[in-house]
Amino acid sequence: MYIISHIFNLLINPRNTIMNQRTSMESQGSVHLPITDLSPQISTQIQRKKTTIFDPQTSMETTQSSNINTTQFSRQKQLSRAPEKKLTLFALRLAILEKAATGLGTLGFIWATVVLLGGFAITIDKIDFWLVTIILLVESTRIFSRSHELEWQHQATWSLADPGVSSFHAITSSSLFHPRRTHESPNNRKTPSRTWISSDVPLLPYGRWIFVSSNMSKLLYWLQLVSAASCVFISVTRLVNHNFDEVSDDLDNHKLNRASALSIFYGLALAEAMLFLLEKAYWEWNVMYKKMLETVNEELELGHTGMVSIRRFFYDSYSKSVNRSIFDGLQMDMVSFAMELLNSNSLDEQLIGVRIFERFTTNSRFSQYTLQKIGITISVMERLVEMLNWKDPQEEEIRLSAAKIIVKLVRKKQNALRVTGIPGAMESISSLLHSGEACKTELIRDHGEYDFWAFNQLGLLILKKLARDHDNCGKIGNTRGLLRKIIDFMQADERLLKDKRVTQSQISTVKRSLQVVKMLVSSTGVTGAQLRAEVSELVFTISYIRDILKHGENHPRLQKLGIDILTSLALEEDATERIGGTGGVVKELFNIFFREEVLEAQNHVRIAAGEALGMLAFESNRNCHRMLKLNVVYKLSDALDSPLLRVNAARILRNLCVFSGAGFFEELRTIIIRAAPTVLQEIMITTEIKLQEVMVGLAAHMFKFMTYEETNAMFKNSKIHDEELASTLVQILRKYRNPNTKTPRIRRYVIELAIWMMKDNIKNIQAFKNLGMMEELEGVTETTSELESFNIFSGAIGLSRYKISIHSLVETATKLMTDHS
């Protein structure tokens, strides 16, 4: 009894024993110094400079911040990272007691059958004979019920942590008297199940509310307690009385050993029953008094539904430790447990699995490990993707949780590639999107309160994460009907954009669809060209963006996204014509560009509108005519004085001068004469390299609209001499002896302007020669690259090659200087 009491104290208070051992070690002279756990955090801020479609983008190596994880020596910290270790350790200790009790029971059974009933069956008293027989039957019943209790618990998914295990009140309040709602079979989701659910099977035709498989584990539990209590009572009574050693005189001397045999048997029965009761007491102490399951649930942050997961996890760990090696349960963790449940054929188990994954992937303590395990387990990823297709209302929570898990999963590029590599993955993601009023009406009629908006949000968010990879963009475009669904969510009428009662989720849906489309049309290479063509061919794309530009003044982020989409689409000639031909688009872009009553924080929208207009005017005679018909040239001239607008205003004016043709020559000529002094002064005094580039490019073409007399008057009014301008141009070439990615066209524009100045002007030719223009042109010839051969860029890919190469311009300028030497 002392040993059993000592074991009980050790199991209840293991920490005190450990502390006593540490104290004894410290008393021997050990010195312990506290070491502060330092976890340095290195935060690297990467400042990305703004690039436009007119500039090439190079692939920069991003600084990778390494998370330095210091080794955790504290047991408490380890448990905080894996609180379920408490449960597996608890299950291990219970299994030790259970196997010890079962071993003693087996030994007692063998002793009784072989020694007592085999050797002393005739000589022992009648009362001992029947008591031994009763104990054997009781212990056999307990061992049988114990082995089958686990099976019944598995069938019923009965929680051993419920208070109903140890109190009659909980039995009356449990599912014994209240029917439990069950899910339909996952194998036939649209129709009622054609098979029995194991937990609801009535074992007998009568008393169906009692003899149901979900309640059998409770009956077996109480049967074990009664069996153990009866064994203790019988064994203690016989050992205390100790009157079974009286023998008759006619018995042989060798039969006198029956007293010792009976004492050993009753002692084994008592020890076995006491160990079993000790196990139950240890169980009740931790589960009922210390609330271990509830504590672990709180540490894992699984919420109010997490107790079902915790109870099932503990039961499985205990079952493995009892039925297999006692250490098998220690190998379990919540992530692997959720994986097993996810691959199950039971809808209830799948629901438990996705709930665990959803909680863990949103928890900063567990998300990294959980996502890593999911990412390397293809079967789990395939099941999560498969769940996206489950449209039955009873599977709504599973489907929603699976979508949330995939959102977290595809944040990492490797996981995103693995997801899209699963056959049918894109179709499954597409099934999350329910667009179109007719489609919504039909689905709502069929499924009632189905939360379609949540699935739309998650579907678009998944696509947004996937679209960060170039290859995934191609897969999105190749998925039948997916682009059309994404475009449908861009629809935003005046009521949606101006009504303050509109929910944020509706605006968020529009924003995410715009973000996905922007990422798709911004792709480079053949994939990008194909996506831009497909998006622009959808008849509602441009008109939806026009509505956002027209009515979205309260939503500048939506306007910015829509403008960026138009800018990218304008890379394709056909798309440029479609944009310009859609009524009101160019007008709304100019309205935004010239809008002055906006907040300073919204100026980026005006800048984006200017870039879009510059792209629409590029190499498009029709769009140039459309812009000139809007009578905006005077505003563009005034915008040259605005620090915010002058770069894009100069770019638009240059494209109008180059690509508008002869139809608006006089109108442009009037504006050019008015704006020329401003352009000339900016070239001379500005230190902003991008502004200097566009102003030099504008001057190279706008001066062609002026006569010789008008040019002289312009120089005179601006108080700038030809020699000063020539000197500035030569200094620019000296400054940029090699092509610059920030200003890839500046050397070309300088040479074009120099050629215009030297034509029929011997004085300017001599000035350039004296300034060393010949040597600078030779340097340009030796350092020229493909970077200077394109007007616009899609990433690092050049588009729209110049018809006149920079070598030809150098030859023209050199020839002008040599012919007049």
Protein Blocks (a to p, Z undefined) as FASTA:
>chain_A
ZZmmmmmmmmmmmmlmmmmmmmmmmmnopacddddddddddddddddddddfkbccdddd
dddddddddddfbfklmmmmmmmlmmmmmmmmmmmmmmmmmmmmmmmmmmmmmmmmmmmm
mmpcfklmmmmmmmmmmmmmmmmmmmmmmmmmmmnopafkbmklmocklmmmmmklmccd
ddddfklmmbccfbdcfklccfbfghklmmgcklmmmmmmmmmmmmmmmmmmmmmmmmmn
opmmbccfkbcfklmmmmmmmmmmmmmmmmmmmmmmmmmmmmmmmmmmnommmmmmmmno
nojmlmmmmmmmmmmmmmmmmmmcfklmmmpcfklmmmmmmmpcbfklmmmmmmmmmmmm
mpmklmmmmmmmmmmmmklmmmmmmmmmpmbfklmmmmmmmmmmmmmmmmpmklmmmmmm
pghklmmmmmmpcghjklmmmmmmmnopacfklmmmmmmmmmmmmmmpmklmmmmmmpgh
klmmmmmmmpccfklmmmmkbcfklmmmmmmmmmmmmmmmmpgcjllmmmmmmmmmpmkl
mmmmmmmmmmmmmmmmlmmmmmmmmmmmmmpmklmmmmmmpghklmmmmmmmmpmkbcfk
lmmmmmmmmmmmmmmmgoplklmmmmmmnopmmmmmmmmmpmklmmmmmmmmmmmmmmno
jmlmmmmmmmmmmmmmmmmmmmmmpcbfklmmmmmmmmmmmmmmpcfklmmmmmmmnopa
fklmmmmmmmmmmmmmbccfklmmlmmmmmmmmmmmmgoplklmmmmmmnommmmmmmmm
mmgcfklmcfbdehjacehiafbdfklmmmmmmmmmmmmZZ
